[in-house]
């Protein structure tokens, strides 16, 4: 399983602490946030990671290296000084993507049996599968409608009271879905997801345990119970 981590954003919601460090390198309980992400991915079955970096990406490269200290094979795609958005960053990395891959946001932390989810996606032959949580605006604006195992509508940041679900932060995709995304043009993943919804090709995998974001750990100094007290190189 190849897992892509989108780690190139400016992290403006984190304020001054992200001024001189990318969000992946922000210190949480003595280690950069990316260390916890990579350790969890390894623990749950990932073997290869592609890091899409941008803002201060050299810091991520310097720390993670080839990924061997995490038991992973890590490669990189750099979108440079002009950020391309989430879908644009994926398009920029298209030549490094496997035929099928999983996608994780660079500010997300969750405990999830990704190997089982990946197996379900592979068996489905669908173009995409989104992990979703019934949210009802609890952890952020709900952005998805789900019916009969499909995501039937998606709108990022929508104030749509008919939406009950939220994108959990783990998505399985086929590389072919990027064919309509323009190269070098800033584009959000919501464009890609909406296209898949229109084709009825975005499966929904519902989970019942919430996800967490880096800003929670920054605010609360990262409760050990959530971080599992993982050592950065642990598996």
C-alpha positions in Angstrom: 0.0 0.0 0.0 1.3 3.4 -1.0 0.1 6.2 1.3 0.4 9.8 0.1 0.6 12.5 2.8 -0.4 16.0 1.8 2.1 18.0 3.8 2.7 21.2 1.8 0.2 23.7 3.2 0.9 26.9 5.0 -0.9 25.9 8.2 -2.3 29.4 8.7 -4.7 28.2 11.3 -1.8 27.3 13.6 -0.6 31.0 13.7 2.9 32.0 14.6 4.2 28.5 15.5 4.0 27.5 11.8 5.8 30.6 10.6 9.2 29.0 10.5 8.3 25.3 10.4 5.9 23.3 8.3 3.0 21.8 10.2 4.5 18.3 9.8 7.5 19.5 11.8 5.7 21.2 14.7 6.9 19.7 18.0 4.4 17.6 19.9 5.6 16.1 23.2 9.2 16.2 22.0 8.8 14.9 18.5 7.7 16.4 15.1 4.1 15.6 14.3 5.1 13.7 11.2 6.9 11.1 13.4 3.6 10.1 15.0 1.9 10.0 11.6 4.5 7.7 10.1 4.7 5.5 13.1 1.0 4.9 13.0 1.0 4.2 9.3 3.7 1.6 9.7 1.9 0.1 12.7 -1.3 -0.3 10.6 0.2 -1.8 7.5 1.7 0.9 5.3 5.0 0.2 3.6 5.5 3.1 1.2 4.8 6.7 1.7 4.9 9.6 -0.7 5.2 13.0 1.0 3.9 15.9 -1.0 5.8 18.9 0.5 5.8 22.6 -0.3 6.1 25.2 2.4 9.5 24.7 4.1 9.5 21.2 2.8 13.3 20.9 3.2 12.8 20.5 6.9 10.6 17.5 6.4 13.1 15.9 4.0 16.0 16.5 6.4 14.1 14.9 9.3 12.4 11.9 7.6 15.0 11.1 5.0 14.3 7.9 3.2 12.0 6.7 5.9 14.1 3.8 7.0 14.1 4.9 10.7 10.3 4.4 10.6 10.5 1.1 8.8 9.0 2.8 5.6 10.2 3.6 2.1 9.6 7.4 1.8 9.8 9.4 -1.4 8.9 13.1 -2.1 7.1 15.3 -4.5 7.8 19.1 -4.1 5.3 21.6 -5.4 7.8 24.4 -5.0 7.1 28.0 -3.8 3.7 28.3 -5.6 1.3 26.0 -3.7 -1.1 24.0 -5.9 -3.8 23.1 -3.5 -4.6 19.6 -2.4 -5.6 18.1 -5.8 -3.0 20.2 -7.6 -0.3 18.7 -5.3 -1.5 15.2 -6.2 -1.4 16.0 -9.9 2.1 17.3 -9.5 3.1 13.9 -8.0 1.2 11.9 -10.6 4.3 10.4 -12.1 5.3 9.0 -8.6 1.9 7.5 -7.8 1.0 3.8 -8.0 -2.1 2.7 -9.9 -3.9 2.8 -6.6 -3.0 4.7 -3.5 -4.3 6.0 -0.2 -4.4 9.6 0.8 -3.9 11.2 4.2 -3.9 14.9 5.2 -0.8 16.2 6.8 -2.5 17.6 9.8 -4.6 14.5 10.7 -4.0 11.9 13.4 -6.3 8.8 13.7 -6.3 5.2 14.8 -7.7 3.3 11.8 -7.3 -0.3 10.4 -6.1 1.0 7.1 -5.0 -2.4 5.8 -8.6 -3.7 6.1 -10.0 -0.6 4.4 -7.5 -0.8 1.7 -8.4 -4.5 1.0 -12.1 -3.5 0.8 -11.2 -0.8 -1.7 -9.1 -3.1 -3.9 -11.9 -5.7 -3.9 -14.6 -3.1 -4.9 -12.9 -2.0 -8.1 -14.3 1.5 -7.5 -12.4 4.6 -8.5 -12.4 5.9 -5.0 -13.4 5.3 -1.4 -13.7 7.9 1.4 -13.7 7.1 5.1 -16.5 9.0 6.7 -17.8 9.8 10.2 -21.3 10.8 11.1 -20.4 14.2 12.4 -23.5 16.5 12.4 -21.1 19.5 12.5 -19.5 18.3 15.8 -15.9 18.2 14.7 -16.2 20.7 11.9 -18.7 21.5 9.2 -20.2 18.3 7.8 -19.2 18.1 4.1 -20.7 14.8 2.8 -24.0 13.0 2.2 -23.9 9.2 2.3 -26.5 6.8 1.1 -26.4 3.0 0.5 -22.6 2.9 0.9 -21.9 5.8 -1.5 -20.9 9.4 -1.0 -23.8 11.1 -2.8 -22.8 14.7 -2.3 -19.7 16.5 -1.2 -19.0 20.2 -0.6 -16.0 21.4 1.4 -16.8 23.9 4.1 -20.5 23.8 3.2 -23.2 25.1 5.5 -25.6 22.4 4.4 -27.8 21.1 7.2 -28.7 18.1 5.1 -25.1 16.9 5.4 -24.4 14.6 8.4 -21.0 13.1 7.5 -17.5 14.5 7.4 -14.5 13.4 5.4 -12.4 11.5 7.9 -9.0 12.2 6.3 -8.3 8.8 4.7 -9.2 8.3 1.1 -8.4 5.5 -1.4 -8.0 6.6 -5.0 -7.0 5.3 -8.4 -4.4 7.3 -10.3 -6.7 7.6 -13.3 -9.0 9.9 -11.4 -6.4 12.7 -11.8 -6.8 12.8 -15.5 -9.2 15.8 -15.4 -7.1 17.8 -12.9 -5.0 20.5 -14.7 -1.3 20.4 -14.2 0.2 23.4 -12.5 -3.1 25.0 -11.6 -4.2 25.3 -7.9 -7.0 22.9 -7.5 -8.8 21.6 -4.4 -9.7 17.9 -3.8 -13.3 18.9 -3.5 -13.3 19.2 -7.3 -12.0 15.6 -7.6 -14.4 14.3 -5.0 -17.4 16.0 -6.7 -16.5 14.4 -10.0 -16.4 10.9 -8.4 -19.7 11.6 -6.7 -21.2 12.5 -10.1 -20.0 9.1 -11.5 -21.3 7.3 -8.4 -17.7 6.0 -8.0 -16.9 7.3 -4.5 -17.6 4.6 -2.0 -18.2 5.5 1.7 -16.6 3.5 4.5 -18.2 4.6 7.7 -16.2 4.5 11.0 -17.4 5.4 14.5 -14.2 6.6 16.3 -13.3 10.3 15.7 -10.2 11.7 14.0 -7.9 14.4 15.5 -6.1 17.3 14.0 -2.7 18.8 14.9 -4.2 22.0 16.3 -5.8 19.9 19.0 -2.4 18.6 20.1 -0.8 22.0 19.9 -3.6 23.5 22.1 -3.6 20.6 24.6 0.0 19.6 24.4 -1.0 16.3 22.9 -2.6 13.9 25.5 -0.5 10.7 25.7 -3.6 8.6 25.5 -4.2 9.9 22.0 -0.6 9.7 20.8 -0.2 6.2 22.2 3.2 7.3 23.5 4.7 6.2 20.3 8.5 6.6 19.8 9.1 8.3 16.4 11.0 5.2 15.1 8.6 2.7 16.6 6.3 0.4 14.8 
